[in-house]
Amino acid sequence: MIGLIAFLIAVAGSWALSYFGAGIVGWTAGIVGYFLVAWLVGAIGWLAFVIALVLFTPILAALGVPGIRRKLLTSQLFERFKVILPPMSATEREALEAGSPWWEAEMFSGTPDWHYLLNFQRTELTDEEQAFLDNEAEQLCDMADEWQISHELKDMPPEVWQFLRENKFFAMLIPKEHGGLGFSSVAQSTIVAKIATGSLTAATTVMVPNSLGPGELLVRYGTRQQQNRWLPGLADGSEIPCFGLTGPEVGSDAGALPDRGIVCEGQYNGETVLGIKLTFAKRWITLAPVATVIGLAFKLYDPDGLLGDANKTEYGITCALISADEPGVTIGERHYPGAFMNGPIEGSDVFVPLDAIIGGREKAGGGWRMLTECLSAGRGLSLPALSSAAAKGSYRMTGAFARIRRQFKLPVGKFEGVQEKTARISGLNYKIEAGRLLTASAVDHCTPAVVTAMTKYHLTEWMRESVNASMDVHGGRAIQRGPRNYVWSSYEAIPIGITVEGANILTRSLMIFGQGAIRCHPFVIKEMEAAARDDLAEFDTLLFGHIRHSVARGMRAFTHGLTNAWSARSPVTGEAARYYRQLTRYSAALAICSDITLGTLGGALKKKEMLSGRLGDILSELYFGSATLKYFYDEGSQDDDIDHLHYVMADCLHNIEQAFDGFFRNFPVTGLGGLMRFMVMPTGQHHHGPSDRLKNKLGAAIMEPSAFRDRLTKHTYLGHGQTHPTARMERAFNKLVEVEPVYNKFTQALSNGKINGWDLEEQLASAIATGVLTETEAESVRTYDTLRYDAVLTDAFTSEYISDPLHHDHVDTRANSRVA
C-alpha cells in the first residue's frame, strides 16, 4: 500500500510540476524532496535513496548546469535547428517582421490573459465622428443611387464625386494638422460600412485612399517636405490618389515584382538632377482612371553606385510618389470589376527626382516593409467594413422578407429549412461585428499583422456565406437585377472581397499560421534570431525555456482535455464562463501541437499548406471566439444576446475540433498525429455545432422588431422616400408588425371560405359584409397589402432600356390586380 501511495504521489507531483511549467530548479527540488521524504518516512531504505541520487544527479547536472548542457546536448540540437529552420526570402522576412503581435499571441501562450482582453477599451466614436456618420455619411447615401451608378452611368455622378472631395471622405486617416479629419480606425471602419449599406461603389471609392495608399504612407513614412507637398491636396480632394503594386505578372508574390527603377541623372523641370528612371506596368489599381497622384512600388537598382555605395547595386522594393501627368505615364483606361474606378497604369522611362522616394533616399529599398506594415493595418479595416455592411443588410432585410413573404399560408421564415439559413445569417452577423470592432480598436493601438490577416480572410468568407444565405431565402426576389434589389450589389462584390488585399487562399494556407506561429510564439522568433547570430548561449537559454513551455502546454492540454475544460479558469461567471474555459483548453492544445509540428516538419511546413491552413483555422476561431466573448461582455452581457452568443461559440468550438481532426488525420509523421489527438482530445470530440433548437430561436428572432435587432444593425443606411429598396421593405415590415393579428384573421377567413372575391377589394368588401373585419381593420389590411406587394415586387424593363439605359427611362411594370 505504501508503494502505491508513493507511486501516486510521484505521478501527482510530476503532473503538477509539468502543468505549472517548473524549470530545472523546480524539478531538482521536487525529485530530491520526494526521495528524501520517502526515505524519512520509511517508504524506501537508505540504499534506494543513494541509488536514486546516483541515477538522477548526472541527469540533473547535465540539464541544469549550462556549460555541461551546451556541450552535451544543446550544441547538437543547435545544428539540427539550423537545418530544419525554414528558408526565408527577404520579402518573407520583412512581411514576418511587419506589425506587432497582439491578442493572437495569447492564443499561442496556452494561458490567455482574459483580464487583459476584458479590460481592453474598444474605441468609441467621438462626438465629431458620430456627427459625420449621422450627417455627411447619411447625405452621401441619399445622393448615391447604386442602381444608377452601377448599371446606368457605370460611375458616380459628378455631384457625388464633388461631395466626397468637399467633405474630406478621402482624408479620414490624414491628421488634422495636414487638413484631414484624423478619425480613429473604428470610425473609418464604421463610416465605410454605413456607406456600403447605401452604395457599394461609393464605399469602395472611399475606402481605398483610407487604406493602403499614398495618404497613409506619407503620414507614417513621408518626409516633412513630402507631407507638406501632398497631404493638403489629398485632404481637400484636389488630389486623388491610387497605389500601384499588382501587375500582370505579379499578385501576392511581391518578390517577383518586375517593375524597375534605375538610379541615374536626368532632366527634370529644366535642371539636371539625380533621379530614377521608372518602367512599370500595373493592373487592377483602384482609382487609377481618375488619379492625379500615383503611389508606386518597384525594384530599385543603382548600377553606377550613385547612392553612395559602390558595392550595392540592387536595393529591393521601393515606394515612390509621382504625379499622374509625368511624361511617359499612361493612365486613364478602366478595367470593369464593377462601377468603381479601377484600371491599369503603365510607364516607360519615366524620370523623377530621387526625392520622389517616400521617406527620401534613406528609404531606398524599404518599400516592402512600408507596404506590409500599412497593409497589416488597412486590411483590418476596409474589406471587413464591407463585410459587416453586407452581413447587417442581409440580417435586417432577410428577416423582414422572411416575415412578409408567405408560402403555403405561412411566413417563409417559419419553415425550418429557411430558419437554418436565417440563423446562419444571424450568428455570422454577431460574429462579424464582434471581430470588426475588436480588430479596428486594436489598429487604433498597434499594428496587429496576424489579427488583421485573419479578419480580412474570415470576414470576407463569412460575407460570402451570409449573402448566399440571403439569396437562398429571397429566391427570385434576389435574382432579378434592378433598383428594387438590395441583395445583388453585395453578391457581385463577393469575389472582390475574396481576392484583393491578400488573396484568401494564400492568406489562409500560408500567412495566418505561418506568420502567427513564428511572430506570436514566445520563443520561436527569438530562437531563429539566435541561430542567425550563431549565438549558442542565447539559444541554449531559449531552448530550455521553450521545452519547459511546451511541457506545460502539453500537460495543460491533456488535463483540460480529460476534464472537458472544467480544470481551466474563467474570468467571469454565468452563461459565458464555460466558453472562456473551452478557449483556454484549445489555446493550450494549439500551443503544443504547433511546437510539435514546427519541431518535426520545420521548413517543410511551408509546403504542407492544408495542414498550415487547419492550424490557421484553429487560431482564427480562437481569436473570433475571444472577440465574441469580448463583444458580449462590452455590450453588458444582456439576455437579448445570449442565444447569439451560444450560436457563435458552438460554431467556433465545432470548427476548432473539426480542424484538429483533419490535422491529426493528415499529419505526415506516422503515429504522431494519433499521439497529438490523444494528448489534446483524450475523451474525443464534444462540440457538434449549434443545435436545431438554437437555430429555431435565431430564425424566429430575426423576424421580430427588437432593441437587439436595432443594436446589431446600428449604423446602417435604411433609405428614405418611397422608392428606396430597403425603405420599401422596412415600411412593409413595420406595418405588418402593427397589423399582423388583423391580417392573419383576414387570410384565415379567406382560407376557410368565410369570405370570397377575385381580388383584394372584393375580398375586403366580403370581409366587412360578413363581419370578419371592421372598416378600420379592412383599411389597415389594404394599406399593408399595398406595401407588401410593393416590397416583394421585382423590376421589369423595356428591351430598349436594357440595351441602352442612359437613353431610355426605366419602366416599372406592375400587375393590375393583387390577391392575398
C-alpha positions in Angstrom: 0.0 0.0 0.0 2.9 2.4 0.9 4.4 1.7 -2.5 1.1 2.5 -4.3 0.8 5.7 -2.3 4.4 6.7 -3.2 3.7 6.0 -6.8 0.6 8.1 -6.9 2.4 10.9 -5.1 5.2 10.7 -7.7 2.6 10.9 -10.5 0.8 13.8 -9.0 4.0 15.6 -8.3 5.3 15.2 -11.8 1.9 16.2 -13.2 1.9 19.4 -11.1 5.5 20.3 -12.0 4.7 19.8 -15.7 1.3 21.6 -15.5 2.8 24.7 -13.9 5.9 24.8 -16.1 8.6 24.2 -13.4 12.1 24.8 -14.5 15.2 22.6 -13.8 15.5 24.1 -10.3 11.9 23.1 -9.5 12.3 19.6 -10.9 15.5 19.1 -9.0 13.9 20.3 -5.8 10.9 18.1 -6.4 12.9 15.0 -7.1 15.3 15.4 -4.3 12.5 16.3 -1.9 10.4 13.3 -3.0 13.2 10.7 -2.3 14.2 12.4 0.9 10.7 12.4 2.3 10.3 8.8 1.1 13.4 7.8 3.0 12.5 9.7 6.1 9.0 8.1 6.4 10.4 4.7 5.6 8.9 4.2 2.2 12.4 3.4 0.9 15.7 2.5 2.5 18.9 4.4 2.6 20.3 2.3 -0.2 17.4 3.1 -2.5 17.9 6.7 -1.6 21.6 6.6 -2.6 20.8 4.8 -5.8 18.3 7.4 -6.7 20.9 10.1 -6.1 23.4 8.3 -8.2 20.9 7.9 -11.1 19.4 11.4 -11.0 22.4 13.6 -10.2 24.2 13.2 -13.6 20.9 13.8 -15.4 20.0 16.9 -13.4 23.6 18.2 -13.7 23.6 17.7 -17.4 20.3 19.6 -17.7 20.9 22.1 -15.0 24.5 23.2 -15.5 24.6 25.4 -18.6 28.2 24.6 -19.5 27.6 20.9 -19.4 24.2 21.1 -21.1 25.5 23.2 -24.0 28.4 20.8 -24.7 26.5 17.5 -24.4 23.1 18.4 -25.7 22.4 21.9 -26.9 25.2 22.1 -29.5 23.8 19.1 -31.3 20.2 20.5 -31.2 21.6 23.8 -32.4 22.9 22.3 -35.6 19.7 20.3 -36.1 17.7 23.5 -35.6 19.7 25.3 -38.3 18.9 22.5 -40.7 15.1 22.5 -40.1 14.9 26.3 -39.9 12.6 27.3 -42.7 14.4 29.2 -45.5 13.1 32.7 -45.8 13.4 35.3 -48.5 14.0 39.0 -47.8 10.3 39.8 -48.6 9.1 37.0 -46.4 11.3 38.2 -43.5 10.0 41.8 -43.9 6.4 40.5 -44.0 7.1 38.4 -40.9 8.6 41.3 -39.0 5.9 43.8 -40.1 3.4 44.9 -37.5 3.3 43.6 -33.9 1.8 40.7 -32.1 -1.3 41.4 -30.1 -4.1 39.2 -28.7 -3.4 36.4 -31.1 -0.1 35.9 -29.2 -2.2 35.0 -26.2 -3.7 32.2 -28.2 -0.3 30.7 -28.6 0.5 31.1 -24.9 -1.8 28.3 -23.8 -2.9 30.5 -20.9 -4.7 33.5 -22.3 -4.8 36.6 -20.1 -8.5 37.1 -20.2 -8.4 40.0 -17.8 -6.3 41.9 -20.3 -8.9 41.4 -23.0 -11.8 42.3 -20.9 -10.1 45.5 -19.7 -9.0 46.4 -23.2 -11.0 49.5 -24.1 -12.6 49.3 -27.6 -12.6 52.6 -29.4 -15.8 54.6 -29.0 -16.8 57.2 -31.6 -16.2 60.8 -30.7 -19.0 63.4 -31.0 -17.3 64.6 -34.2 -17.1 61.1 -35.7 -20.7 60.4 -34.7 -21.9 63.6 -36.3 -20.1 62.8 -39.5 -21.7 59.4 -39.5 -25.2 60.8 -38.9 -24.9 63.7 -41.4 -22.2 63.6 -44.1 -22.3 59.8 -44.4 -26.1 59.8 -44.4 -26.2 62.6 -47.1 -23.8 60.6 -49.2 -26.0 57.6 -49.1 -29.0 59.7 -50.0 -27.2 61.0 -53.1 -25.6 57.8 -54.3 -28.2 55.7 -56.2 -26.4 52.4 -56.6 -28.5 51.2 -59.5 -27.9 54.4 -61.4 -24.2 54.2 -60.6 -23.6 50.6 -61.3 -25.9 49.9 -64.2 -26.6 53.2 -65.9 -23.7 55.6 -65.5 -21.0 53.0 -64.6 -19.6 55.7 -62.5 -20.7 58.0 -59.7 -22.4 61.3 -60.8 -20.2 64.4 -60.7 -22.1 65.8 -57.7 -21.2 62.7 -55.7 -17.5 63.0 -56.5 -17.7 66.7 -55.5 -19.4 65.9 -52.3 -16.7 63.3 -51.4 -14.0 65.8 -52.1 -15.6 68.8 -50.3 -16.4 66.7 -47.2 -13.0 65.0 -46.9 -14.1 61.5 -47.3 -10.7 60.7 -48.8 -8.9 62.2 -45.8 -10.3 60.3 -42.8 -6.9 59.0 -41.8 -5.0 62.2 -42.5 -4.2 64.1 -39.3 -6.0 67.4 -38.7 -2.7 69.3 -38.9 -2.5 68.4 -42.5 -6.1 69.3 -43.2 -7.6 65.8 -42.8 -10.3 64.5 -40.4 -8.0 62.5 -38.2 -10.6 59.9 -37.4 -10.0 56.7 -35.5 -9.7 53.3 -37.2 -13.1 52.3 -35.7 -14.7 55.5 -37.1 -13.2 54.8 -40.5 -14.5 51.3 -40.5 -17.9 52.3 -39.3 -18.3 55.1 -41.8 -17.2 52.8 -44.7 -19.6 50.1 -43.5 -22.5 52.6 -43.4 -21.8 53.9 -46.9 -21.6 50.3 -48.2 -25.2 49.7 -47.0 -26.2 52.6 -49.3 -23.8 52.3 -52.2 -21.0 49.7 -52.5 -19.3 51.8 -55.3 -19.1 54.9 -53.1 -17.8 52.8 -50.2 -15.1 51.2 -52.3 -14.1 54.6 -53.6 -13.9 56.0 -50.1 -12.1 53.0 -48.5 -9.1 52.9 -50.8 -7.5 56.3 -50.0 -8.1 55.5 -46.3 -6.4 52.1 -46.6 -3.2 51.1 -48.4 -2.3 54.2 -50.3 -0.2 57.4 -50.6 -2.0 59.1 -47.7 -1.1 56.5 -45.1 2.4 56.0 -46.5 3.0 59.8 -46.3 1.7 60.1 -42.8 3.8 57.2 -41.5 7.0 57.5 -43.6 7.0 60.7 -45.6 9.5 63.4 -45.1 8.2 66.7 -43.8 8.7 68.2 -47.3 6.6 65.4 -48.9 3.9 65.7 -46.3 3.6 69.5 -46.9 3.7 68.9 -50.7 1.0 66.2 -50.9 -1.2 65.9 -47.8 -3.1 69.1 -48.1 -4.2 68.3 -51.6 -5.1 64.7 -50.6 -7.1 66.1 -47.7 -9.2 68.6 -49.6 -9.8 66.3 -52.6 -7.9 68.3 -55.2 -5.6 65.3 -55.4 -7.0 61.8 -56.0 -4.6 59.0 -55.1 -4.0 55.5 -56.2 -1.4 52.9 -55.4 0.2 50.6 -58.0 1.5 47.3 -56.6 0.0 44.4 -58.6 0.5 43.7 -62.2 0.0 41.2 -65.0 3.0 39.1 -63.8 2.7 39.5 -60.1 0.0 39.4 -57.5 0.7 38.1 -54.0 4.3 37.3 -54.7 5.8 40.8 -54.4 9.3 39.3 -54.6 8.7 38.7 -58.3 7.9 42.4 -59.0 9.2 43.1 -62.5 8.8 46.9 -62.4 12.1 48.7 -62.1 13.7 52.0 -61.3 17.2 52.8 -62.3 19.1 55.5 -60.4 20.6 57.9 -62.9 21.0 61.6 -63.7 18.4 63.3 -65.9 16.5 66.4 -66.8 13.6 67.5 -64.6 11.9 70.9 -64.9 14.9 72.1 -66.9 17.5 71.0 -64.4 19.9 68.1 -64.3 19.2 66.2 -61.1 19.9 62.8 -59.6 16.7 60.7 -60.0 15.1 57.4 -61.1 14.1 56.2 -64.5 11.0 54.1 -64.0 9.5 51.4 -66.2 6.3 49.7 -64.9 3.1 48.0 -65.9 0.4 47.8 -63.2 -3.1 46.3 -63.3 -6.2 46.2 -61.2 -5.4 49.6 -59.5 -8.4 51.1 -57.8 -8.9 54.8 -58.5 -6.2 54.8 -61.3 -8.6 56.1 -64.0 -9.2 59.3 -62.0 -6.0 59.5 -60.0 -3.8 62.6 -60.1 -1.1 61.2 -57.9 0.3 57.7 -58.0 2.0 55.7 -55.3 4.3 53.2 -57.0 6.1 50.0 -55.8 9.1 48.9 -57.9 12.6 47.4 -57.5 15.3 49.9 -57.3 18.7 49.4 -59.0 21.8 51.6 -58.7 24.3 50.1 -61.3 26.7 53.1 -61.1 26.7 53.5 -57.3 25.2 57.0 -57.4 23.5 56.5 -54.0 27.0 56.3 -52.4 27.5 52.5 -52.0 29.7 51.2 -54.9 29.2 47.6 -53.7 25.4 47.7 -53.7 23.5 47.5 -57.0 20.1 46.1 -56.1 18.2 47.9 -53.3 15.0 46.0 -53.5 11.3 47.1 -53.4 11.0 50.8 -53.1 7.9 53.1 -52.9 7.7 56.4 -54.7 5.1 59.1 -55.2 4.7 60.7 -58.6 2.2 62.9 -60.5 -0.1 61.1 -62.9 0.9 63.6 -65.6 4.6 62.9 -65.6 5.9 62.3 -69.2 5.9 58.6 -70.0 2.9 57.7 -67.7 -0.1 56.1 -69.4 -3.2 56.3 -67.2 -7.0 56.7 -67.5 -8.2 53.4 -69.0 -10.6 51.2 -67.0 -11.0 47.7 -66.0 -14.5 46.7 -65.2 -14.8 44.7 -62.0 -17.8 47.0 -61.3 -18.7 50.6 -61.4 -15.9 51.7 -59.1 -12.8 53.2 -60.8 -10.2 50.6 -61.4 -7.6 50.4 -64.2 -4.1 49.9 -65.5 -1.1 52.2 -65.2 1.9 52.0 -67.4 5.2 53.9 -67.5 8.1 53.9 -69.9 11.3 55.7 -69.0 9.5 58.0 -66.5 12.2 60.2 -64.9 11.5 61.6 -61.4 13.9 63.1 -58.9 15.3 61.0 -56.1 13.1 62.8 -53.5 10.1 61.1 -55.1 11.0 58.1 -52.9 8.6 58.1 -49.9 10.7 58.9 -46.9 13.6 60.2 -49.0 16.7 58.4 -50.3 17.2 56.8 -46.8 14.1 54.7 -47.5 15.5 53.3 -50.8 14.8 49.6 -50.6 12.5 50.0 -47.7 9.3 49.8 -49.6 8.2 46.3 -48.8 8.4 46.9 -45.1 6.3 50.0 -45.6 3.7 48.2 -47.6 3.4 45.2 -45.3 3.0 47.5 -42.2 0.4 49.6 -43.8 -1.4 46.7 -45.3 -1.4 44.9 -42.0 -3.5 47.8 -40.6 -5.5 48.6 -43.7 -6.8 45.1 -44.4 -8.2 45.0 -40.9 -10.5 48.0 -41.8 -11.7 48.3 -45.4 -12.9 44.9 -46.5 -14.1 43.9 -43.1 -16.2 47.0 -43.1 -17.7 46.0 -46.5 -18.3 42.5 -45.0 -20.0 44.0 -41.9 -22.3 46.1 -44.2 -23.3 43.1 -46.2 -23.9 41.0 -43.1 -26.0 43.7 -41.5 -28.0 44.3 -44.7 -28.6 40.5 -45.1 -29.7 40.3 -41.5 -32.2 43.1 -41.5 -33.7 42.7 -44.9 -33.8 38.9 -44.9 -35.5 38.9 -41.5 -38.1 41.4 -42.8 -38.6 39.5 -46.1 -38.9 36.2 -44.3 -41.9 37.5 -42.2 -43.5 39.3 -45.1 -43.2 36.6 -47.8 -45.7 33.8 -47.4 -45.8 30.3 -48.9 -48.5 27.7 -48.1 -50.2 30.3 -46.0 -47.2 30.7 -43.6 -44.4 33.3 -43.5 -41.4 31.6 -45.1 -39.3 32.4 -42.1 -41.2 29.9 -40.0 -40.1 26.9 -42.1 -37.2 25.1 -40.5 -35.2 24.9 -43.8 -35.4 28.7 -44.0 -34.6 29.1 -40.3 -31.3 27.2 -40.8 -30.3 29.9 -43.3 -31.6 32.8 -41.3 -30.0 31.5 -38.1 -26.7 31.4 -40.0 -27.1 35.0 -41.1 -27.9 36.0 -37.5 -25.0 34.2 -36.0 -22.5 35.4 -38.6 -23.7 39.0 -38.2 -23.0 38.8 -34.5 -19.6 37.2 -35.0 -18.6 39.6 -37.8 -19.5 42.7 -35.8 -17.6 41.4 -32.8 -14.5 40.8 -34.9 -14.7 44.1 -36.8 -14.9 46.2 -33.6 -12.2 44.4 -31.8 -9.8 44.4 -34.7 -10.4 48.1 -35.6 -9.9 49.0 -32.0 -6.6 47.1 -32.0 -5.5 49.0 -35.0 -6.0 52.2 -33.0 -3.5 51.0 -30.5 -0.9 49.0 -32.5 -0.3 47.3 -35.9 -1.5 43.7 -35.4 -0.4 42.0 -38.6 -1.8 38.5 -37.9 -5.1 39.6 -36.5 -5.8 41.8 -39.5 -5.0 39.0 -41.9 -7.4 36.7 -40.0 -10.1 39.4 -40.0 -9.8 40.2 -43.7 -9.9 36.5 -44.6 -12.7 35.3 -42.4 -15.0 38.3 -42.6 -15.0 38.2 -46.4 -15.6 34.5 -46.3 -18.5 35.0 -43.8 -19.8 37.8 -46.0 -20.0 35.2 -48.8 -21.9 32.8 -46.6 -24.2 35.4 -45.3 -25.1 36.9 -48.7 -25.5 33.5 -50.3 -27.9 32.5 -47.5 -29.8 35.7 -48.0 -30.0 34.9 -51.8 -31.4 31.4 -50.9 -34.1 32.8 -48.7 -35.1 35.6 -51.1 -35.2 33.3 -54.1 -36.3 35.0 -57.3 -36.7 38.3 -55.4 -32.9 38.5 -55.2 -32.1 37.2 -58.7 -33.8 39.9 -60.8 -31.5 42.9 -61.1 -32.9 46.3 -60.7 -33.2 49.2 -58.3 -35.5 47.2 -56.0 -32.9 44.5 -55.4 -30.9 45.3 -52.3 -29.0 42.0 -52.3 -27.4 41.9 -55.7 -24.7 44.5 -55.2 -23.3 42.6 -52.2 -23.5 39.4 -54.2 -21.5 41.0 -57.0 -18.9 42.2 -54.6 -18.1 38.8 -53.0 -15.2 38.0 -55.5 -13.7 41.4 -54.9 -13.5 40.9 -51.2 -12.2 37.4 -51.5 -9.4 38.4 -53.9 -8.0 41.8 -53.0 -5.7 42.9 -50.1 -4.3 39.4 -50.0 -6.0 36.5 -51.8 -7.9 34.4 -49.4 -6.5 31.1 -50.4 -2.9 32.3 -49.8 -3.9 34.2 -46.6 -5.3 31.0 -45.1 -2.8 28.5 -46.2 0.4 30.5 -45.9 0.0 33.6 -43.8 -2.2 33.1 -40.8 -0.4 30.2 -39.1 2.9 30.6 -40.9 3.3 34.2 -39.7 1.4 33.7 -36.5 3.3 30.7 -35.3 6.7 32.5 -35.7 5.7 36.0 -34.9 3.5 35.3 -31.9 5.2 32.3 -30.3 7.1 33.4 -27.1 10.3 31.6 -28.2 10.5 30.7 -31.9 11.4 34.0 -33.4 14.0 34.6 -30.7 15.5 31.2 -31.4 15.6 32.0 -35.1 17.4 35.2 -34.3 19.9 33.4 -32.0 20.6 30.9 -34.8 21.1 33.7 -37.3 23.7 35.2 -34.9 25.2 31.8 -34.2 24.7 32.5 -30.5 24.8 29.1 -28.8 24.5 30.5 -25.3 21.4 32.5 -26.1 19.9 29.6 -28.0 20.5 27.3 -25.0 18.6 29.6 -22.6 15.7 30.0 -25.1 15.6 26.3 -26.0 15.2 25.1 -22.4 12.6 27.8 -21.7 10.8 26.6 -24.8 10.9 23.0 -23.6 9.5 24.0 -20.2 6.8 26.0 -22.0 5.9 23.0 -24.3 5.8 20.5 -21.5 3.5 22.8 -19.5 1.2 23.4 -22.5 1.1 19.7 -23.3 0.2 18.8 -19.8 -2.4 21.6 -19.6 -3.9 20.5 -22.9 -4.1 16.9 -21.7 -5.6 17.9 -18.3 -8.2 20.2 -19.8 -9.0 17.5 -22.4 -9.6 14.9 -19.6 -11.9 17.3 -17.8 -13.5 18.9 -20.9 -12.0 22.2 -19.8 -13.6 22.3 -16.3 -10.0 22.4 -14.9 -9.4 25.7 -16.8 -10.3 29.1 -15.2 -12.8 31.7 -16.4 -12.7 35.4 -15.6 -16.5 35.6 -15.4 -19.4 33.7 -14.1 -22.7 33.0 -15.8 -23.6 31.9 -19.4 -20.2 32.8 -20.9 -17.9 31.2 -18.3 -17.8 27.7 -20.0 -16.6 29.3 -23.3 -13.6 31.0 -21.7 -12.6 27.6 -20.3 -13.0 25.9 -23.6 -11.0 28.5 -25.4 -8.2 28.2 -22.8 -8.3 24.5 -23.4 -7.8 24.8 -27.1 -5.2 27.6 -26.7 -3.1 25.0 -24.8 -3.8 22.4 -27.5 -2.8 24.8 -30.3 0.4 25.7 -28.4 1.6 22.1 -28.0 0.5 21.0 -31.5 2.3 24.0 -33.0 5.5 23.1 -31.2 5.4 19.5 -32.2 4.7 20.5 -35.8 7.4 23.1 -36.1 9.9 20.7 -34.3 9.2 17.8 -36.7 8.4 19.5 -40.0 10.4 22.7 -39.7 10.7 24.5 -43.1 8.7 21.6 -44.8 5.6 23.0 -43.2 5.6 25.8 -45.9 4.7 23.1 -48.5 2.0 21.5 -46.2 -0.5 24.2 -46.9 -3.5 22.2 -45.9 -2.0 21.4 -42.5 -1.0 25.0 -42.1 -4.5 26.1 -43.1 -6.1 23.9 -40.5 -3.9 25.3 -37.7 -4.6 28.8 -39.0 -8.4 28.0 -38.8 -7.9 27.0 -35.1 -6.0 30.2 -34.4 -8.7 32.2 -36.1 -11.6 30.6 -34.4 -9.8 31.1 -31.0 -9.5 34.8 -31.9 -13.1 35.3 -33.1 -14.4 33.3 -30.2 -12.5 35.7 -28.0 -13.8 38.7 -29.9 -17.4 37.4 -29.4 -16.9 36.9 -25.7 -15.4 40.4 -25.5 -18.4 41.9 -27.5 -20.9 40.1 -25.3 -19.1 41.5 -22.2 -18.8 45.0 -23.6 -22.5 45.1 -24.6 -23.4 44.4 -20.9 -23.9 40.6 -21.1 -27.5 41.2 -22.0 -30.1 38.5 -22.0 -31.0 39.5 -25.6 -27.6 38.5 -26.8 -27.4 35.0 -25.1 -28.8 32.9 -27.9 -26.4 34.6 -30.4 -23.5 34.0 -28.1 -24.4 30.3 -27.8 -24.7 30.0 -31.6 -21.4 31.7 -32.3 -19.5 29.8 -29.6 -21.0 26.5 -30.6 -19.9 27.2 -34.1 -16.4 28.2 -33.1 -15.8 25.2 -30.9 -17.1 22.8 -33.5 -14.9 24.4 -36.2 -11.9 24.1 -33.9 -12.5 20.4 -33.3 -13.1 19.7 -37.0 -9.8 21.5 -37.9 -7.9 19.5 -35.2 -9.5 16.3 -36.5 -8.4 16.9 -40.1 -4.9 18.0 -38.8 -4.4 14.8 -36.8 -5.7 12.5 -39.6 -3.4 14.0 -42.2 -0.2 14.6 -40.1 2.6 13.2 -42.3 4.8 11.7 -39.4 3.5 8.2 -38.7 1.9 7.8 -35.3 2.5 11.4 -34.3 -1.0 12.6 -35.4 -2.6 9.9 -33.2 -0.3 10.8 -30.2 -1.3 14.5 -30.5 -5.0 13.5 -30.8 -4.7 11.5 -27.5 -2.9 14.4 -25.9 -5.5 17.2 -26.7 -8.7 15.2 -27.2 -8.3 12.2 -24.9 -12.1 11.9 -24.5 -13.0 12.6 -28.1 -14.9 15.5 -29.7 -17.6 17.2 -27.7 -18.8 20.1 -29.9 -21.1 19.5 -32.8 -22.2 23.0 -33.7 -25.4 24.9 -33.0 -28.5 22.7 -32.2 -31.7 22.7 -34.2 -33.4 24.3 -31.3 -30.9 27.1 -31.2 -31.3 27.6 -35.0 -35.1 27.8 -34.5 -34.7 30.5 -31.9 -32.4 32.7 -34.0 -34.6 32.0 -37.1 -37.6 33.3 -35.1 -35.8 36.3 -33.6 -34.6 37.7 -36.9 -38.2 38.3 -37.9 -39.0 40.3 -34.8 -38.6 44.0 -34.2 -36.4 44.5 -31.1 -33.8 46.6 -29.4 -31.3 43.8 -30.2 -32.1 43.9 -33.9 -31.6 47.7 -34.0 -28.4 47.4 -32.0 -26.9 44.7 -34.2 -27.7 46.7 -37.3 -26.7 50.1 -35.9 -25.1 52.5 -38.3 -26.7 51.1 -41.4 -28.4 53.2 -44.1 -32.1 52.2 -44.4 -33.0 54.7 -47.1 -35.6 57.4 -47.4 -38.6 58.1 -49.7 -41.0 55.8 -51.4 -38.7 54.1 -53.9 -35.5 53.2 -52.0 -35.4 49.4 -51.8 -34.6 49.0 -48.1 -37.0 51.7 -47.2 -39.8 49.8 -49.1 -39.0 46.6 -47.1 -38.8 48.4 -43.8 -42.1 50.1 -44.3 -43.8 46.9 -45.2 -42.2 45.1 -42.2 -43.2 47.7 -39.7 -46.7 47.9 -41.0 -47.0 44.1 -40.8 -45.9 44.1 -37.2 -48.6 46.6 -36.5 -51.5 44.9 -38.3 -50.4 41.2 -38.3 -53.2 39.9 -36.0 -55.8 41.6 -38.2 -54.1 40.4 -41.4 -53.9 36.8 -40.1 -57.6 36.9 -39.2 -58.3 38.1 -42.8 -56.2 35.5 -44.5 -57.5 32.7 -42.3 -61.1 33.6 -43.1 -60.2 33.7 -46.8 -58.6 30.2 -46.5 -61.6 28.8 -44.6 -64.0 30.1 -47.3 -65.8 32.6 -44.9 -65.1 35.4 -47.4 -64.6 35.4 -51.1 -63.7 37.6 -54.0 -61.4 37.6 -57.1 -59.2 40.4 -56.0 -58.3 42.2 -52.8 -61.0 44.8 -53.0 -63.7 42.2 -53.4 -62.3 40.1 -50.6 -62.2 43.1 -48.2 -65.8 44.0 -49.1 -66.8 40.4 -48.3 -64.9 40.5 -45.0 -66.8 43.7 -44.0 -70.1 42.3 -45.1 -69.7 39.1 -43.1 -68.4 40.9 -40.0 -64.9 39.3 -40.2 -63.3 42.8 -40.4 -64.5 46.3 -39.4 -64.0 49.0 -42.0 -61.0 50.3 -40.0 -59.4 46.9 -40.0 -60.1 46.5 -43.7 -58.3 49.7 -44.4 -55.3 48.6 -42.4 -55.2 45.4 -44.4 -55.5 47.3 -47.6 -52.6 49.6 -46.6 -50.4 46.8 -45.6 -51.1 44.7 -48.6 -50.2 47.6 -50.9 -46.9 47.9 -49.1 -46.4 44.1 -49.1 -46.9 43.8 -52.8 -44.6 46.7 -53.5 -41.9 45.2 -51.3 -41.8 41.8 -52.8 -42.2 43.0 -56.4 -39.2 42.8 -58.8 -38.2 45.2 -61.5 -39.1 44.9 -65.2 -37.6 46.9 -68.1 -38.2 47.6 -71.7 -35.8 46.0 -74.1 -34.7 49.5 -75.1 -33.7 50.3 -71.6 -31.7 47.2 -71.1 -29.8 47.7 -74.4 -29.2 51.5 -73.8 -30.2 52.5 -70.2 -28.8 56.0 -70.5 -31.3 57.0 -73.2 -34.4 55.2 -72.1 -36.5 55.7 -69.0 -36.9 52.8 -66.6 -40.4 51.3 -66.9 -41.7 49.6 -63.8 -44.3 47.1 -65.0 -46.9 46.0 -62.4 -49.9 43.7 -62.4 -53.3 45.4 -62.2 -54.7 43.2 -59.5 -53.4 41.6 -56.4 -54.7 38.7 -54.3 -53.9 38.0 -50.7 
